[in-house]
Amino acid sequence: MLAAALALCLIVAIGDGDSLSMRCGGQPVQRVRLASIDAPELRQAWGREAREQLAALCLRQRAEVRALGRDKYQRTLAQVRCRGRDAALEQANAGLAWVHPSQMRAWPQVAAAAARARRERRGLWSQKRPLAPWKYRQRHPRTGGT
């Protein structure tokens, strides 16, 4: 899939609250990461809820996918719309994802939704001290693989 290309794809699996797998036409299954958010890891508080919400919105649905590039794990970074709704925006609005500080200017609508969820203490923001997933990954490095 080319950067900035728009494709209609079938979402075939959900990895966690910000990653999924899709099949576009006759292409092999591709791993995709939502470009604008970072959801809690599955072993983190609210990680399973973030995954379940993304599954409820996107799993086995046709999705509009706009590829924007690749991440360090060679997943496609993309904007994904399921059921006519932006998946990243929905996750942020539900309080199930962060927008990394370095990405806030690039994704102002998603950043505003995350800020609203934080003010209203929705989802992970109901915790006394939520731990950002990038900090969680630093504290709990994986051994081998992604």
TITOR-850987 format. One record per residue (C-alpha): x, y, z; residue in one letter. Coordinates in Angstrom, 2 decimals, padded with zeros to 5 digits, always signed. Layout:
<node <X Y Z> "A">
...
***
This chain:
<node <+000.00 +000.00 +000.00> "M">
<node <+001.46 +003.37 -001.00> "L">
<node <+001.78 +006.30 +001.39> "A">
<node <-001.33 +008.51 +001.38> "A">
<node <-003.20 +005.94 -000.75> "A">
<node <-006.80 +005.31 +000.22> "L">
<node <-007.95 +001.70 +000.18> "A">
<node <-011.04 -000.20 +001.22> "L">
<node <-009.93 -003.11 +003.35> "C">
<node <-011.39 -005.81 +005.58> "L">
<node <-010.20 -005.72 +009.18> "I">
<node <-009.38 -009.35 +010.03> "V">
<node <-007.75 -009.06 +013.49> "A">
<node <-007.13 -006.64 +016.33> "I">
<node <-003.73 -006.65 +017.99> "G">
<node <-004.28 -004.12 +020.75> "D">
<node <-005.92 -000.74 +021.13> "G">
<node <-003.96 +000.88 +018.32> "D">
<node <-003.05 -001.94 +015.95> "S">
<node <-004.95 -004.23 +013.65> "L">
<node <-004.55 -006.50 +010.65> "S">
<node <-006.28 -005.96 +007.35> "M">
<node <-006.71 -007.54 +003.96> "R">
<node <-007.02 -005.23 +000.97> "C">
<node <-008.20 -006.89 -002.22> "G">
<node <-006.04 -009.88 -003.08> "G">
<node <-003.09 -008.60 -001.05> "Q">
<node <-001.62 -010.55 +001.89> "P">
<node <-002.73 -009.54 +005.38> "V">
<node <-000.95 -006.39 +006.56> "Q">
<node <-000.35 -005.18 +010.08> "R">
<node <-001.48 -001.59 +010.63> "V">
<node <-000.89 +000.87 +013.45> "R">
<node <-003.22 +003.81 +013.97> "L">
<node <-001.01 +006.77 +013.16> "A">
<node <-002.11 +009.33 +015.73> "S">
<node <-002.44 +007.43 +019.01> "I">
<node <-000.65 +005.16 +021.43> "D">
<node <-002.99 +002.87 +023.38> "A">
<node <-002.09 +001.08 +026.60> "P">
<node <-000.24 -002.20 +026.19> "E">
<node <-002.42 -005.28 +026.75> "L">
<node <-000.79 -005.98 +030.12> "R">
<node <-001.28 -002.38 +031.20> "Q">
<node <-004.35 -001.04 +032.96> "A">
<node <-007.04 -000.35 +030.34> "W">
<node <-005.11 -002.27 +027.64> "G">
<node <-007.76 -004.97 +027.22> "R">
<node <-010.56 -002.40 +027.22> "E">
<node <-008.79 -000.43 +024.48> "A">
<node <-008.45 -003.60 +022.40> "R">
<node <-012.11 -004.53 +022.96> "E">
<node <-013.29 -001.06 +021.92> "Q">
<node <-011.24 -001.14 +018.72> "L">
<node <-012.58 -004.63 +017.98> "A">
<node <-016.18 -003.51 +018.52> "A">
<node <-015.67 -000.68 +016.06> "L">
<node <-013.54 -002.35 +013.39> "C">
<node <-013.27 -006.15 +013.56> "L">
<node <-014.76 -007.85 +010.47> "R">
<node <-015.70 -004.44 +009.07> "Q">
<node <-014.82 -002.83 +005.77> "R">
<node <-012.58 +000.11 +006.55> "A">
<node <-011.21 +003.10 +004.69> "E">
<node <-007.48 +003.02 +005.23> "V">
<node <-005.18 +005.90 +004.35> "R">
<node <-001.58 +004.71 +004.59> "A">
<node <+000.85 +007.36 +005.82> "L">
<node <+004.12 +005.44 +006.15> "G">
<node <+005.72 +002.66 +008.18> "R">
<node <+006.79 +002.33 +011.81> "D">
<node <+009.98 +000.72 +013.11> "K">
<node <+008.25 -002.70 +013.14> "Y">
<node <+007.34 -002.31 +009.45> "Q">
<node <+003.64 -001.94 +010.20> "R">
<node <+001.75 +000.45 +007.99> "T">
<node <+000.95 +003.69 +009.84> "L">
<node <-002.52 +004.72 +008.78> "A">
<node <-005.69 +006.62 +009.41> "Q">
<node <-008.49 +004.06 +009.63> "V">
<node <-012.23 +004.72 +009.38> "R">
<node <-014.60 +001.95 +010.42> "C">
<node <-018.38 +002.37 +010.24> "R">
<node <-017.69 +005.92 +009.01> "G">
<node <-015.79 +006.87 +012.19> "R">
<node <-012.10 +007.61 +012.69> "D">
<node <-010.80 +004.75 +014.85> "A">
<node <-008.04 +006.79 +016.52> "A">
<node <-010.42 +009.62 +017.33> "L">
<node <-012.88 +007.14 +018.86> "E">
<node <-010.13 +005.59 +021.02> "Q">
<node <-008.93 +009.00 +022.22> "A">
<node <-012.47 +010.20 +022.90> "N">
<node <-013.22 +007.12 +025.01> "A">
<node <-010.12 +007.74 +027.11> "G">
<node <-008.39 +004.65 +025.75> "L">
<node <-005.32 +006.22 +024.14> "A">
<node <-002.72 +008.92 +024.40> "W">
<node <-001.52 +011.23 +021.69> "V">
<node <+002.26 +011.36 +022.07> "H">
<node <+003.39 +014.94 +022.83> "P">
<node <+005.45 +014.96 +019.63> "S">
<node <+002.30 +014.20 +017.59> "Q">
<node <-000.16 +016.69 +019.07> "M">
<node <+000.38 +019.39 +016.44> "R">
<node <+000.00 +016.88 +013.61> "A">
<node <-003.28 +015.52 +015.00> "W">
<node <-005.07 +018.44 +016.71> "P">
<node <-008.57 +016.90 +016.60> "Q">
<node <-007.38 +013.64 +018.15> "V">
<node <-005.28 +015.54 +020.72> "A">
<node <-008.33 +017.64 +021.67> "A">
<node <-010.44 +014.48 +022.12> "A">
<node <-007.76 +012.96 +024.36> "A">
<node <-007.57 +016.17 +026.40> "A">
<node <-011.37 +016.18 +026.85> "R">
<node <-011.32 +012.55 +027.97> "A">
<node <-008.58 +013.40 +030.47> "R">
<node <-010.50 +016.38 +031.87> "R">
<node <-013.63 +014.23 +032.18> "E">
<node <-011.64 +011.32 +033.68> "R">
<node <-012.88 +008.81 +031.09> "R">
<node <-011.25 +005.44 +030.60> "G">
<node <-007.60 +005.27 +031.57> "L">
<node <-007.81 +008.85 +032.82> "W">
<node <-009.91 +007.60 +035.74> "S">
<node <-006.67 +006.25 +037.24> "Q">
<node <-004.81 +008.29 +039.79> "K">
<node <-001.55 +008.15 +037.80> "R">
<node <-001.98 +006.65 +034.35> "P">
<node <+001.27 +005.45 +032.81> "L">
<node <+001.87 +006.36 +029.17> "A">
<node <+002.51 +003.29 +027.02> "P">
<node <+005.91 +004.54 +025.84> "W">
<node <+007.01 +004.78 +029.48> "K">
<node <+005.53 +001.35 +030.21> "Y">
<node <+007.55 -000.12 +027.31> "R">
<node <+010.74 +001.47 +028.69> "Q">
<node <+010.11 -000.12 +032.09> "R">
<node <+009.06 -003.48 +030.64> "H">
<node <+011.17 -004.09 +027.53> "P">
<node <+010.22 -007.04 +025.38> "R">
<node <+012.70 -009.77 +024.72> "T">
<node <+012.79 -010.43 +021.00> "G">
<node <+010.10 -009.61 +018.47> "G">
<node <+007.60 -006.81 +018.44> "T">
***
